[in-house]
C-alpha cells in the first residue's frame, strides 16, 4: 500500500478553504466574467466597434404585419396584454414595454440572447407589426451584460438574476480573499501594498477629476 494512503487526512485550514473557494468560484463564473469583459470593451470603445458595422448597429426592420384580434379586459395591464400577444405570435419569453408609447398602440420588446423582436400592437385597429433586428456580436454581449431577471416571470430569467447576484458576491469575495492571501505571502507584502495604494490613489484622483 502506498505510504501516502497511510498518512492521516488533515483537516483543511481556513487559508486552504479560502483558496479553493477563490479558485472554484472563478471557474464557475468564467462565462459571466468573459461577457462583462467583452461588453466593457465594446462600451469603452464604442466609436471603433460601431465603425466595424458602418458607424451604427443594425436597425429594426419590418418582417411582418398581420391582423390580430384578442379579447382583453378593460383593466388589463400592458404586461398582461404583452404576454398574450407574444405567446399568440410564437414569441413568448422575457420582454419589456417602453414607457409612454405613442397613442393607440402598445410596443413590446422581446429580447432573447441571439435575437431581438419589436412587436407593435394597434389595439383599436386589430393588427400587429413585427420587426426584427439583425444581431451582431457587440449587441449580443451588451444585451447579456445588462440583462436582469427577477422582474420577469420565467424560471430561466430568475436563475440568470441569481447568477448575476452571485457574480457580484464573487467579485467582492475575490477582493477580500485576495487581500488575505496577499498578506500570507510575506515576500509580496511590500509590492502588494504599493500596488494597492497606487490603485486606490489613481482611482480617487480620477473619481475627483473626471
GUZANU-47400 format. One record per residue (C-alpha): residue in three letters; chain; z, y, x. Coordinates in nm, 3 decimals, m for minus. Example, Ala and Ser with C-alpha at 12.3 -4.5 7.8 and 13.67 -1.06 7.14 Angstrom:
+-------+---------+---------+---------+---------+
| timar | drenkol |      zz |      yy |      xx |
+-------+---------+---------+---------+---------+
|   ALA |       A |   0.780 |  m0.450 |   1.230 |
|   SER |       A |   0.714 |  m0.106 |   1.367 |
+-------+---------+---------+---------+---------+
END
This chain:
+-------+---------+---------+---------+---------+
| timar | drenkol |      zz |      yy |      xx |
+-------+---------+---------+---------+---------+
|   UNK |       A |   0.000 |   0.000 |   0.000 |
|   UNK |       A |  m0.085 |   0.347 |   0.123 |
|   UNK |       A |   0.210 |   0.540 |   0.269 |
|   UNK |       A |   0.105 |   0.834 |   0.053 |
|   UNK |       A |   0.172 |   0.635 |  m0.263 |
|   UNK |       A |   0.523 |   0.553 |  m0.142 |
|   UNK |       A |   0.617 |   0.917 |  m0.096 |
|   UNK |       A |   0.826 |   1.067 |  m0.377 |
|   UNK |       A |   0.640 |   1.308 |  m0.601 |
|   UNK |       A |   0.769 |   1.662 |  m0.552 |
|   UNK |       A |   0.820 |   1.896 |  m0.845 |
|   UNK |       A |   0.572 |   2.185 |  m0.841 |
|   UNK |       A |   0.712 |   2.512 |  m0.719 |
|   UNK |       A |   0.671 |   2.838 |  m0.916 |
|   UNK |       A |   0.426 |   2.954 |  m0.650 |
|   UNK |       A |   0.212 |   2.642 |  m0.695 |
|   UNK |       A |   0.214 |   2.681 |  m1.073 |
|   UNK |       A |   0.103 |   3.042 |  m1.040 |
|   UNK |       A |  m0.178 |   2.945 |  m0.800 |
|   UNK |       A |  m0.301 |   2.666 |  m1.026 |
|   UNK |       A |  m0.290 |   2.885 |  m1.338 |
|   UNK |       A |  m0.470 |   3.161 |  m1.148 |
|   UNK |       A |  m0.745 |   2.917 |  m1.048 |
|   UNK |       A |  m0.790 |   2.722 |  m1.373 |
|   UNK |       A |  m0.784 |   3.034 |  m1.588 |
|   UNK |       A |  m1.056 |   3.186 |  m1.368 |
|   UNK |       A |  m1.271 |   2.874 |  m1.404 |
|   UNK |       A |  m1.229 |   2.865 |  m1.782 |
|   UNK |       A |  m1.308 |   3.234 |  m1.828 |
|   UNK |       A |  m1.604 |   3.239 |  m1.587 |
|   UNK |       A |  m1.872 |   3.279 |  m1.861 |
|   UNK |       A |  m1.692 |   3.579 |  m2.013 |
|   UNK |       A |  m1.644 |   3.740 |  m1.672 |
|   UNK |       A |  m2.015 |   3.697 |  m1.594 |
|   UNK |       A |  m2.108 |   3.858 |  m1.928 |
|   UNK |       A |  m1.873 |   4.153 |  m1.869 |
|   UNK |       A |  m2.004 |   4.197 |  m1.515 |
|   UNK |       A |  m2.372 |   4.190 |  m1.615 |
|   UNK |       A |  m2.322 |   4.419 |  m1.914 |
|   UNK |       A |  m2.121 |   4.657 |  m1.698 |
|   UNK |       A |  m2.413 |   4.679 |  m1.456 |
|   UNK |       A |  m2.657 |   4.733 |  m1.744 |
|   UNK |       A |  m2.442 |   5.015 |  m1.884 |
|   UNK |       A |  m2.377 |   5.173 |  m1.544 |
|   UNK |       A |  m2.748 |   5.172 |  m1.457 |
|   UNK |       A |  m2.895 |   5.244 |  m1.799 |
|   UNK |       A |  m3.190 |   5.452 |  m1.681 |
|   UNK |       A |  m3.302 |   5.188 |  m1.431 |
|   UNK |       A |  m3.259 |   4.896 |  m1.671 |
|   UNK |       A |  m3.435 |   5.078 |  m1.955 |
|   UNK |       A |  m3.716 |   5.158 |  m1.713 |
|   UNK |       A |  m3.789 |   4.788 |  m1.687 |
|   UNK |       A |  m3.877 |   4.799 |  m2.059 |
|   UNK |       A |  m4.083 |   5.118 |  m2.065 |
|   UNK |       A |  m3.792 |   5.356 |  m2.099 |
|   UNK |       A |  m3.633 |   5.209 |  m2.410 |
|   UNK |       A |  m3.531 |   4.882 |  m2.563 |
|   UNK |       A |  m3.743 |   4.726 |  m2.841 |
|   UNK |       A |  m3.709 |   4.886 |  m3.184 |
|   UNK |       A |  m3.662 |   4.704 |  m3.513 |
|   UNK |       A |  m3.993 |   4.602 |  m3.667 |
|   UNK |       A |  m4.055 |   4.516 |  m4.030 |
|   UNK |       A |  m4.129 |   4.146 |  m4.074 |
|   UNK |       A |  m4.098 |   4.102 |  m4.450 |
|   UNK |       A |  m4.050 |   4.281 |  m4.780 |
|   UNK |       A |  m3.977 |   4.081 |  m5.091 |
|   UNK |       A |  m3.842 |   4.112 |  m5.445 |
|   UNK |       A |  m3.474 |   4.029 |  m5.470 |
|   UNK |       A |  m3.269 |   4.008 |  m5.787 |
|   UNK |       A |  m2.899 |   3.923 |  m5.795 |
|   UNK |       A |  m2.606 |   3.994 |  m6.024 |
|   UNK |       A |  m2.311 |   4.178 |  m5.872 |
|   UNK |       A |  m2.002 |   4.303 |  m6.046 |
|   UNK |       A |  m1.954 |   4.677 |  m6.077 |
|   UNK |       A |  m1.666 |   4.670 |  m5.827 |
|   UNK |       A |  m1.841 |   4.451 |  m5.566 |
|   UNK |       A |  m1.793 |   4.590 |  m5.216 |
|   UNK |       A |  m2.080 |   4.632 |  m4.966 |
|   UNK |       A |  m1.923 |   4.345 |  m4.771 |
|   UNK |       A |  m1.935 |   4.110 |  m5.069 |
|   UNK |       A |  m2.290 |   4.213 |  m5.154 |
|   UNK |       A |  m2.399 |   4.169 |  m4.792 |
|   UNK |       A |  m2.258 |   3.818 |  m4.771 |
|   UNK |       A |  m2.458 |   3.706 |  m5.075 |
|   UNK |       A |  m2.778 |   3.888 |  m4.979 |
|   UNK |       A |  m2.781 |   3.745 |  m4.626 |
|   UNK |       A |  m2.694 |   3.397 |  m4.750 |
|   UNK |       A |  m2.980 |   3.409 |  m5.001 |
|   UNK |       A |  m3.218 |   3.515 |  m4.722 |
|   UNK |       A |  m3.104 |   3.237 |  m4.488 |
|   UNK |       A |  m2.935 |   3.484 |  m4.254 |
|   UNK |       A |  m2.568 |   3.410 |  m4.324 |
|   UNK |       A |  m2.330 |   3.496 |  m4.043 |
|   UNK |       A |  m2.145 |   3.784 |  m3.881 |
|   UNK |       A |  m2.275 |   4.125 |  m3.984 |
|   UNK |       A |  m2.174 |   4.485 |  m4.030 |
|   UNK |       A |  m2.261 |   4.758 |  m4.275 |
|   UNK |       A |  m2.325 |   5.102 |  m4.123 |
|   UNK |       A |  m2.120 |   5.382 |  m4.287 |
|   UNK |       A |  m2.287 |   5.637 |  m4.513 |
|   UNK |       A |  m2.620 |   5.462 |  m4.578 |
|   UNK |       A |  m2.897 |   5.661 |  m4.750 |
|   UNK |       A |  m2.854 |   5.693 |  m5.125 |
|   UNK |       A |  m2.979 |   5.399 |  m5.327 |
|   UNK |       A |  m2.971 |   5.140 |  m5.052 |
|   UNK |       A |  m2.737 |   4.917 |  m4.853 |
|   UNK |       A |  m2.801 |   4.821 |  m4.490 |
|   UNK |       A |  m2.674 |   4.501 |  m4.330 |
|   UNK |       A |  m2.698 |   4.447 |  m3.954 |
|   UNK |       A |  m2.699 |   4.076 |  m3.876 |
|   UNK |       A |  m2.641 |   4.038 |  m3.502 |
|   UNK |       A |  m2.639 |   3.688 |  m3.357 |
|   UNK |       A |  m2.629 |   3.612 |  m2.986 |
|   UNK |       A |  m3.007 |   3.592 |  m2.940 |
|   UNK |       A |  m3.148 |   3.769 |  m3.245 |
|   UNK |       A |  m3.094 |   4.086 |  m3.444 |
|   UNK |       A |  m3.198 |   4.146 |  m3.805 |
|   UNK |       A |  m3.157 |   4.453 |  m4.021 |
|   UNK |       A |  m3.174 |   4.398 |  m4.396 |
|   UNK |       A |  m3.208 |   4.695 |  m4.631 |
|   UNK |       A |  m3.127 |   4.621 |  m4.993 |
|   UNK |       A |  m3.269 |   4.857 |  m5.254 |
|   UNK |       A |  m3.041 |   4.757 |  m5.538 |
|   UNK |       A |  m3.198 |   4.968 |  m5.814 |
|   UNK |       A |  m3.546 |   4.851 |  m5.716 |
|   UNK |       A |  m3.452 |   4.482 |  m5.678 |
|   UNK |       A |  m3.613 |   4.441 |  m5.337 |
|   UNK |       A |  m3.517 |   4.390 |  m4.974 |
|   UNK |       A |  m3.681 |   4.486 |  m4.647 |
|   UNK |       A |  m3.615 |   4.263 |  m4.346 |
|   UNK |       A |  m3.659 |   4.395 |  m3.993 |
|   UNK |       A |  m3.616 |   4.215 |  m3.662 |
|   UNK |       A |  m3.556 |   4.339 |  m3.310 |
|   UNK |       A |  m3.710 |   4.159 |  m3.014 |
|   UNK |       A |  m3.418 |   4.067 |  m2.791 |
|   UNK |       A |  m3.415 |   4.134 |  m2.418 |
|   UNK |       A |  m3.155 |   4.033 |  m2.160 |
|   UNK |       A |  m2.968 |   4.368 |  m2.136 |
|   UNK |       A |  m2.933 |   4.384 |  m2.516 |
|   UNK |       A |  m2.803 |   4.027 |  m2.529 |
|   UNK |       A |  m2.532 |   4.081 |  m2.266 |
|   UNK |       A |  m2.430 |   4.420 |  m2.410 |
|   UNK |       A |  m2.403 |   4.270 |  m2.758 |
|   UNK |       A |  m2.185 |   3.989 |  m2.622 |
|   UNK |       A |  m1.969 |   4.242 |  m2.434 |
|   UNK |       A |  m1.892 |   4.447 |  m2.744 |
|   UNK |       A |  m1.873 |   4.160 |  m2.991 |
|   UNK |       A |  m1.543 |   4.136 |  m3.177 |
|   UNK |       A |  m1.436 |   3.864 |  m3.411 |
|   UNK |       A |  m1.123 |   3.898 |  m3.619 |
|   UNK |       A |  m1.274 |   4.111 |  m3.896 |
|   UNK |       A |  m1.544 |   3.851 |  m3.962 |
|   UNK |       A |  m1.461 |   3.560 |  m4.198 |
|   UNK |       A |  m1.617 |   3.296 |  m3.974 |
|   UNK |       A |  m1.431 |   3.047 |  m3.755 |
|   UNK |       A |  m1.663 |   3.093 |  m3.456 |
|   UNK |       A |  m1.612 |   3.470 |  m3.469 |
|   UNK |       A |  m1.234 |   3.433 |  m3.480 |
|   UNK |       A |  m1.241 |   3.190 |  m3.186 |
|   UNK |       A |  m1.454 |   3.443 |  m2.996 |
|   UNK |       A |  m1.195 |   3.711 |  m3.072 |
|   UNK |       A |  m0.920 |   3.483 |  m2.941 |
|   UNK |       A |  m1.111 |   3.420 |  m2.617 |
|   UNK |       A |  m1.156 |   3.794 |  m2.569 |
|   UNK |       A |  m0.779 |   3.834 |  m2.601 |
|   UNK |       A |  m0.737 |   3.552 |  m2.351 |
|   UNK |       A |  m0.977 |   3.727 |  m2.111 |
|   UNK |       A |  m0.768 |   4.045 |  m2.131 |
|   UNK |       A |  m0.448 |   3.849 |  m2.072 |
|   UNK |       A |  m0.622 |   3.664 |  m1.788 |
|   UNK |       A |  m0.720 |   3.986 |  m1.609 |
|   UNK |       A |  m0.365 |   4.121 |  m1.633 |
|   UNK |       A |  m0.232 |   3.787 |  m1.508 |
|   UNK |       A |  m0.472 |   3.788 |  m1.212 |
|   UNK |       A |  m0.346 |   4.129 |  m1.107 |
|   UNK |       A |   0.021 |   4.031 |  m1.134 |
|   UNK |       A |  m0.022 |   3.686 |  m0.981 |
|   UNK |       A |  m0.240 |   3.836 |  m0.708 |
|   UNK |       A |   0.046 |   4.068 |  m0.611 |
|   UNK |       A |   0.289 |   3.777 |  m0.595 |
|   UNK |       A |   0.051 |   3.560 |  m0.394 |
|   UNK |       A |  m0.025 |   3.851 |  m0.158 |
|   UNK |       A |   0.347 |   3.901 |  m0.095 |
|   UNK |       A |   0.384 |   3.534 |   0.002 |
|   UNK |       A |   0.131 |   3.575 |   0.284 |
|   UNK |       A |   0.328 |   3.774 |   0.536 |
|   UNK |       A |   0.040 |   3.846 |   0.779 |
|   UNK |       A |  m0.156 |   4.001 |   0.490 |
|   UNK |       A |   0.116 |   4.233 |   0.364 |
|   UNK |       A |   0.014 |   4.536 |   0.569 |
|   UNK |       A |  m0.357 |   4.529 |   0.489 |
|   UNK |       A |  m0.283 |   4.428 |   0.133 |
|   UNK |       A |  m0.065 |   4.736 |   0.092 |
|   UNK |       A |  m0.339 |   4.952 |   0.245 |
|   UNK |       A |  m0.597 |   4.815 |   0.000 |
|   UNK |       A |  m0.365 |   4.863 |  m0.298 |
|   UNK |       A |  m0.277 |   5.220 |  m0.201 |
|   UNK |       A |  m0.643 |   5.303 |  m0.138 |
|   UNK |       A |  m0.744 |   5.159 |  m0.474 |
|   UNK |       A |  m0.475 |   5.344 |  m0.668 |
|   UNK |       A |  m0.544 |   5.661 |  m0.474 |
|   UNK |       A |  m0.919 |   5.663 |  m0.534 |
|   UNK |       A |  m0.868 |   5.567 |  m0.900 |
|   UNK |       A |  m0.619 |   5.850 |  m0.951 |
|   UNK |       A |  m0.840 |   6.110 |  m0.783 |
|   UNK |       A |  m1.147 |   6.008 |  m0.983 |
|   UNK |       A |  m0.949 |   5.997 |  m1.307 |
|   UNK |       A |  m0.827 |   6.351 |  m1.246 |
|   UNK |       A |  m1.159 |   6.499 |  m1.136 |
|   UNK |       A |  m1.434 |   6.334 |  m1.344 |
+-------+---------+---------+---------+---------+
END
